[in-house]
Amino acid sequence: MGEGQVSKAVLIAGPTASGKSALALELALSAGGVVINADSMQVYRDLRVITARPTRDDEAQVPHRLYGHVDAAVNFSAGAWLADAAVELTEARAQGRLPIFIGGTGLYFKALTSGLSTVPPVPPEVREGVRARLEQGGVEALHAELVRRDPAAAGRLNVRDRTRIARALEVVEATGRSLLDWHREGQPPLLPKDSFSALFLAPDRDELYARIDARFDAMLGAGALQEVEQLAARDLDPLVPAMKAHGVPVLIRHLRGEISLDEAAEIGRADTRHYAKRQFTWFRHQLPEFEWVKPEQARGWLAAAVRAAREHD
């Protein structure tokens, strides 16, 4: 594909274990593309196996970007990802490569196509103070504090959601304004309407759940437990996102001797199935611009998308 010939990007979303990575690789090989990660857990360097990142062989075949480029200690955000994605999009277009964004994180795709609110950085001392109160008083007390200081934000959150309650409280404490106010003022989308083709890969549920179960077992066979053991040895803040990746908390419980490996695997498979169900619901309601496509129809759909992407400006 020659320089200047790419006028659109291709977005491939879908639930975990739906076959997105193989599809993106095939498309990149055939269309001269670059695969850009849009999965919030595959960004972490420490989590190759447990997040089913593309293999090193796959990465050697075509350019793969934003995989494993963040340390697990970092509380990486959608805004940070969007800034990185902007750099990769510019580079792909400069090289005449088809940008292929692929992943299962709805918030990343929402930021890409609808923009994102711009919340000022929270000073470390504010964040540490909120987290200290969380550890000392518990999540209920922290939620009660949020109800007093930002009732609108508190009303939208589950009273047990430690991460989001802490985040909302950090923002109001640091800025004097509700997180909801910041969300109403944002930055424009990186990919505005009509600049992309978007596919949501939607396999049959029973088939998908069987794939999830098989893949979790395969990850254990490929060294997932050892990977999680190395992560646990770092003694990171349990609230950082990498420590909550699917499979990580339950395998840490096994490593501590609390449950057997079989029990951990069963819980891990069930958690991942529940996550896939939430992905279906989120994309259906939040990203209607994605076209839902069955796996057997995906290649034909992508061929049409590439023809659109190759249109001259």
C-alpha positions in Angstrom: 0.0 0.0 0.0 1.6 3.2 -1.1 2.1 6.3 1.0 -0.9 8.5 1.3 -3.4 5.8 0.2 -4.8 5.1 3.6 -7.8 7.3 4.4 -9.5 5.1 7.0 -8.7 3.0 10.0 -10.1 -0.5 10.7 -11.4 -1.2 14.3 -11.7 -4.9 15.4 -13.4 -5.3 18.7 -15.0 -8.3 20.4 -15.2 -10.3 23.6 -12.2 -12.1 25.0 -11.2 -15.3 23.2 -13.3 -14.5 20.1 -10.4 -14.8 17.6 -9.7 -11.0 17.2 -5.9 -11.3 17.2 -5.8 -13.9 14.5 -8.1 -11.9 12.4 -6.1 -8.7 12.8 -2.9 -10.5 12.0 -4.4 -11.9 8.8 -5.7 -8.5 7.8 -2.4 -6.8 8.5 -0.5 -9.4 6.4 -2.8 -9.0 3.4 -3.3 -5.2 3.5 0.0 -3.9 4.7 -1.2 -3.0 8.1 0.0 -2.2 11.6 -1.8 -3.8 14.6 -2.4 -1.4 17.4 -3.5 -2.8 20.7 -6.7 -1.5 22.3 -6.8 -3.9 25.3 -6.2 -2.3 28.7 -4.4 -5.4 30.1 -2.3 -6.3 27.1 -0.4 -3.0 27.5 1.4 -4.4 30.6 4.9 -5.8 30.2 4.4 -8.3 33.1 1.3 -9.9 31.6 2.1 -11.7 28.3 0.7 -15.1 29.0 -2.3 -14.4 31.3 -3.7 -11.8 28.9 -3.1 -13.9 25.8 -1.1 -11.3 24.1 0.0 -12.1 20.5 3.0 -14.5 20.3 6.5 -13.3 19.5 6.1 -15.1 16.2 3.0 -13.1 15.4 4.7 -9.9 16.4 7.6 -10.7 14.1 5.3 -11.0 11.0 3.8 -7.5 11.1 4.3 -4.4 13.2 2.5 -4.7 16.6 2.2 -1.5 18.7 1.2 -0.7 22.3 1.7 -4.3 23.5 3.6 -4.8 26.8 5.0 -1.2 26.8 3.8 -0.3 30.3 5.2 -1.5 33.6 2.7 -3.3 35.9 3.3 -0.7 38.7 1.8 2.0 36.5 -1.9 3.0 36.9 -2.3 3.3 33.1 -5.4 5.2 32.0 -7.6 5.6 28.9 -6.2 9.1 28.4 -2.6 7.8 28.5 -3.5 5.1 26.0 -5.2 7.6 23.7 -2.0 9.8 23.7 0.1 6.7 22.7 -2.5 5.7 20.1 -2.3 9.2 18.5 1.4 8.7 18.0 1.0 5.3 16.4 -1.9 6.5 14.2 0.2 9.3 12.9 3.2 7.0 12.2 1.0 4.4 10.4 -0.4 7.1 8.1 3.0 8.5 7.4 4.2 5.1 6.4 1.1 4.4 4.3 0.1 1.5 6.5 -3.4 0.5 7.3 -4.0 1.3 11.1 -5.8 -1.7 12.6 -7.0 -1.1 16.2 -7.8 -4.4 18.0 -9.0 -5.2 21.5 -11.8 -5.7 23.9 -11.7 -2.6 26.0 -14.8 -0.6 25.3 -13.6 2.5 27.0 -10.5 2.7 24.7 -12.6 2.4 21.6 -15.1 5.0 23.0 -12.1 7.4 23.6 -10.9 6.7 20.1 -14.2 7.5 18.4 -15.9 9.9 20.8 -13.1 11.7 22.6 -12.3 11.7 26.3 -12.7 14.0 29.2 -9.5 15.8 30.3 -9.1 15.5 34.0 -6.0 17.2 35.5 -3.4 15.0 37.1 -4.1 14.2 40.7 -1.2 15.0 43.0 0.5 11.9 44.5 -0.2 13.1 48.0 -3.9 13.4 47.4 -4.0 9.9 45.8 -2.0 8.4 48.7 -4.2 10.1 51.3 -7.4 8.7 49.7 -5.9 5.2 49.5 -4.8 5.3 53.1 -8.4 6.2 54.2 -9.6 3.3 52.0 -7.3 0.8 53.7 -8.0 2.1 57.2 -11.8 2.7 57.0 -12.9 0.4 54.3 -14.8 1.1 51.1 -18.2 1.9 52.8 -16.6 4.8 54.7 -15.0 6.1 51.6 -18.3 5.9 49.7 -20.0 7.8 52.5 -17.3 10.5 52.3 -17.9 10.7 48.5 -21.7 11.0 49.1 -21.0 14.1 51.3 -18.5 15.7 48.9 -19.8 14.7 45.4 -23.3 13.1 45.8 -23.9 13.1 42.0 -20.8 10.9 41.3 -21.5 8.8 44.4 -25.0 8.0 43.1 -23.6 6.5 39.9 -21.2 4.1 41.6 -21.6 0.7 43.2 -20.9 1.1 46.9 -18.4 -1.7 46.7 -16.4 -0.4 43.7 -13.1 0.5 45.5 -11.3 1.8 42.4 -14.0 4.1 41.0 -14.9 5.5 44.4 -11.3 6.3 45.2 -10.9 7.9 41.8 -14.0 10.1 42.1 -12.9 11.2 45.6 -9.3 11.9 44.4 -10.6 14.2 41.6 -13.0 16.2 43.7 -10.4 16.6 46.4 -7.7 17.6 43.9 -9.8 19.9 41.7 -12.8 21.0 43.7 -15.0 19.8 40.9 -16.9 16.6 40.3 -15.5 13.9 37.9 -18.9 14.2 36.1 -18.1 17.9 35.3 -14.7 17.0 33.9 -16.4 14.3 31.8 -18.6 16.8 30.2 -15.6 18.8 28.9 -13.2 16.7 26.8 -10.8 16.3 23.9 -12.1 15.6 20.4 -12.0 12.0 19.1 -8.9 10.7 17.4 -11.0 9.0 14.8 -14.1 11.1 14.0 -17.2 9.8 12.3 -16.6 8.4 8.8 -12.8 8.0 9.3 -13.0 4.3 10.3 -14.8 1.0 9.7 -15.7 -0.8 13.0 -16.4 -4.5 13.5 -17.5 -6.3 16.7 -16.7 -10.0 16.4 -19.7 -11.8 17.8 -19.4 -15.5 18.1 -22.1 -17.8 19.4 -22.1 -17.6 23.2 -21.8 -21.3 23.9 -18.9 -21.6 21.4 -17.2 -18.5 22.9 -17.5 -19.9 26.5 -16.0 -23.2 25.4 -13.1 -21.2 23.8 -12.6 -19.2 27.0 -12.4 -22.4 29.1 -10.0 -24.0 26.8 -7.8 -20.9 26.6 -7.5 -20.5 30.3 -6.3 -24.1 30.6 -3.9 -23.5 27.7 -2.5 -20.3 29.4 -1.8 -22.3 32.6 0.1 -24.8 30.5 2.0 -22.0 28.9 3.3 -20.6 32.1 0.6 -18.2 33.4 1.0 -19.4 37.0 4.8 -18.6 36.9 4.1 -15.2 35.4 1.6 -14.4 38.1 4.1 -15.6 40.8 6.7 -13.2 39.4 4.1 -10.4 39.4 3.0 -11.2 43.0 6.7 -11.1 44.1 6.8 -7.4 43.2 4.4 -6.6 46.0 2.6 -4.0 44.0 -0.4 -1.9 45.2 -3.4 -4.2 44.8 -5.4 -1.4 43.3 -3.3 -1.0 40.2 -5.0 -2.4 37.1 -2.5 -5.1 36.3 -3.1 -6.7 39.7 -6.8 -7.1 38.8 -6.3 -8.6 35.3 -8.6 -11.7 34.8 -6.9 -14.7 36.4 -4.3 -12.7 38.4 -6.2 -12.4 41.8 -7.4 -15.9 41.8 -4.0 -17.4 40.9 -2.4 -15.3 43.7 -4.9 -16.8 46.1 -3.7 -20.3 45.0 -0.1 -19.2 45.4 -0.9 -18.2 49.0 -2.3 -21.7 49.6 -5.9 -20.5 50.0 -7.4 -22.6 47.2 -6.2 -25.5 45.0 -5.1 -24.9 41.4 -8.2 -26.6 40.1 -10.4 -24.3 42.2 -8.5 -21.3 41.0 -8.8 -22.4 37.3 -12.6 -22.9 37.7 -13.0 -19.4 39.2 -10.7 -17.9 36.6 -12.7 -19.4 33.8 -16.0 -18.3 35.3 -14.7 -14.7 35.8 -13.6 -14.6 32.2 -17.0 -15.8 30.9 -18.7 -13.1 33.0 -16.4 -10.5 31.6 -17.2 -11.6 28.1 -20.9 -11.2 28.8 -20.3 -7.7 30.1 -18.3 -6.9 26.9 -21.3 -7.9 24.7 -23.6 -5.6 26.8 -21.2 -2.7 26.9 -20.5 -2.5 23.2 -24.2 -3.0 22.3 -25.2 0.0 24.4 -22.1 2.3 24.2 -20.8 1.8 20.7 -23.6 1.4 18.3 -21.3 2.4 15.4 -19.7 -1.0 15.6 -21.2 -3.6 13.2 -21.8 -7.0 14.8 -20.4 -9.7 12.6 -20.3 -13.5 13.0 -16.8 -15.0 12.7 -17.6 -16.8 9.4 -18.6 -13.4 7.8 -15.7 -11.4 9.2 -13.2 -11.9 6.3 -15.7 -10.6 3.7 -16.6 -7.7 5.9 -12.9 -6.8 6.4 -12.2 -7.1 2.7 -14.9 -4.4 2.1 -13.4 -2.3 4.9 -9.9 -2.4 3.3 -11.4 -1.3 0.0 -12.9 1.7 1.7 -9.6 2.4 3.6 -7.7 2.4 0.3 -9.7 5.2 -1.3 -7.6 8.1 -2.3 -8.0 11.3 -0.3 
